[in-house]
Amino acid sequence: MKVLLVSPNIETLPDPVFPLGLSYLAASLRDRGLSHRILDLCFIDNYEDEIGKILAAYDPDVIALSLRNVDNVSYPNYISYIPFYEKVVQTMRRRSRAPIVLGGSGFSLLPGPLMKLLQADFGIVGEGESALAGLVEQIERNDCPPGKIIEGYCESEAHHHDLPQPDRSLFENENYLVRGGMGNIQTKRGCPFRCIYCTYPVIEGQQMRMRSPNSVCDEIEDLLHRGIDTIFVVDNTFNYPLRHAEQICEEIIRRRLAIKWSCYANPGFVTEGLIERMMTAGCTGVEFGTDAANDIMLQNMGKGFTVADITRASSICREAAMPFCHSLLLGGPGETMDTVQETLNTINTLSPTAAIAMVGIRVFPKTALSDIAKNEGMITADEDFLKPVFYLAPAVKNKLLPHIENFAKSHRNWILPGLNVNITLDLQRKLRRFGIKGPLWEHMKTGYRSK
């Protein structure tokens, strides 16, 4: 059986993201002895021609599409990726009779609606390494009825195995470094936290499964061998559990790996010792999933930490000269203009390298926020969520956007993605042409600014 793995993700702002999930699938198929090829559409000018060429040359028995996101979760200027996915599937249907399998994090959030809209033959929810290989073998035996959606993640078995090494050998890795400024890596899966809007527990489960430091550093060595010397750790929270993060840093240091990296972090689990180890291990920046800087709003958002924790984490980073960013989600349940202003003022006094402010929160099913939105009459029980629904608290709905826009425009290190304030595609390309690597927010105080 021949499998064509397809990444239809063409978003390039803030950066094009290497299809890490697809590289895990490639490793699984390789290990099962299944023939496969990669079609990454991110840097393709004419997707129809490229699809036609690979289908004619390879003639796959199965086509598997990994849908990373369904939209850019950005308000008010949101971009839906679904129309492009429709075009890709339609092009493949015209040129191949191979069954189409949908998967990826975006699909896992809306499996039923996407199966119906894209008229796919099969779907995989959650992790697909074992599920896809098994499905391909079932298809070969004609032992799987079309229309089936497979659960690819089994939490009860989660602690029995380390995560596999992804296979990047068939990808254009250098393109992601040159145009995106970095590669990526994952050191764990699963999220035990209870943020009301978060989809990580839906996609990966709540039980954490951690890779060994040796496994992580073996992958870093492979990345360095491929010329990738800057990476982003895509874990939802790198610094929890704290000891796991420390051990990874210690192994990087022990091996003397010349890697630069950055990560997401929880301000409730920051110590001086951890930040020191991270910097020694090559960490160039920490992005805190802060969301708010008001204790009532932090509680409403289910964050599990306080303004005191945010202040302390910021102080530790600042004193260590570690670049740090606070990502904010404004407009959540209970938000008022007073709580908004308190968040803006508090974050500003912490002197972060940058702050990223999202206005409105994209609602997804199976989250606490979707229940809140349903109870408040914002969505109906049969909402399919294909068209983005953004939660905005009634008290700030008509005031928040212009207020934060004016604030961001007067603070050069504040990024407002929903209105492209202090970040645009032109700015991104300019910085990458200058050879700047890593997340763009790390360079917010270097003098570059969008007009």
Secondary structure as GFF3:
##gff-version 3
##sequence-region A 1 451
A	DSSP	beta_strand	2	7	.	.	.	ID=ss1
A	DSSP	alpha_helix	20	31	.	.	.	ID=ss2
A	DSSP	beta_strand	35	40	.	.	.	ID=ss3
A	DSSP	alpha_helix	47	58	.	.	.	ID=ss4
A	DSSP	beta_strand	62	66	.	.	.	ID=ss5
A	DSSP	alpha_helix	82	95	.	.	.	ID=ss6
A	DSSP	beta_strand	100	103	.	.	.	ID=ss7
A	DSSP	alpha_helix	105	109	.	.	.	ID=ss8
A	DSSP	alpha_helix	111	118	.	.	.	ID=ss9
A	DSSP	beta_strand	122	125	.	.	.	ID=ss10
A	DSSP	alpha_helix	129	140	.	.	.	ID=ss11
A	DSSP	beta_strand	148	151	.	.	.	ID=ss12
A	DSSP	three_ten_helix	155	160	.	.	.	ID=ss13
A	DSSP	alpha_helix	173	180	.	.	.	ID=ss14
A	DSSP	beta_strand	183	185	.	.	.	ID=ss15
A	DSSP	beta_strand	188	189	.	.	.	ID=ss16
A	DSSP	alpha_helix	200	204	.	.	.	ID=ss17
A	DSSP	beta_strand	209	210	.	.	.	ID=ss18
A	DSSP	alpha_helix	213	225	.	.	.	ID=ss19
A	DSSP	beta_strand	230	233	.	.	.	ID=ss20
A	DSSP	alpha_helix	242	255	.	.	.	ID=ss21
A	DSSP	beta_strand	260	265	.	.	.	ID=ss22
A	DSSP	three_ten_helix	267	269	.	.	.	ID=ss23
A	DSSP	alpha_helix	272	280	.	.	.	ID=ss24
A	DSSP	beta_strand	283	291	.	.	.	ID=ss25
A	DSSP	alpha_helix	295	300	.	.	.	ID=ss26
A	DSSP	alpha_helix	307	320	.	.	.	ID=ss27
A	DSSP	beta_strand	324	330	.	.	.	ID=ss28
A	DSSP	alpha_helix	337	349	.	.	.	ID=ss29
A	DSSP	beta_strand	354	359	.	.	.	ID=ss30
A	DSSP	beta_strand	361	362	.	.	.	ID=ss31
A	DSSP	alpha_helix	368	375	.	.	.	ID=ss32
A	DSSP	beta_strand	390	391	.	.	.	ID=ss33
A	DSSP	alpha_helix	400	409	.	.	.	ID=ss34
A	DSSP	beta_strand	414	415	.	.	.	ID=ss35
A	DSSP	three_ten_helix	417	419	.	.	.	ID=ss36
A	DSSP	alpha_helix	425	433	.	.	.	ID=ss37
A	DSSP	three_ten_helix	440	443	.	.	.	ID=ss38
###
